[in-house]
Amino acid sequence: MFDISFTEILVIAAVALVVIGPERLPKVARTLGHLFGRAQRYVNDVKNDIQREMELEELKKWKTSVEGAARSIENTVRTEINQFQEAMEGEMESSIPAPSASSSGAATEAVPPPDSPHDSSATQTRSPAAPVPSPASSLDISRTEARRD
């Protein structure tokens, strides 16, 4: 802090001994030591406060930059979700078939529900909109009939 050499300190001590006297010199040295310690603590406290303020400012800057990045990410995600929803709605609208005159139920015979008894010799026709049974479901039916026998 100060650039004082050991010889300068000895000169100051000799002058203080002559001026103050040997009886009061220990009390004055003790008082000066306490004052010097207080000054050092005060300077250290001020340094720490300045350091904390600088760190606080850095944290505030970092916080604002993180909040800005979060807002930008949020906006990007929202626009992507909106675009995805619009695309899905467009797909849903384009995949719904328009009703046509050939799909009316007058030309086709109704298929009885699976639980109702029916004549196996009767011929049944299916409408084009009715689902075609998969081979796996026909295997399940034949296994069930085999178990009943």
Residue pairs with C-beta under 8 A, 6 or more apart in sequence:
16 25
16 28
17 25
20 28
102 128
103 127
103 128
103 129
105 127
107 127
108 125
108 126
108 127
108 130
109 124
109 125
111 124
111 126
111 130
112 118
126 132
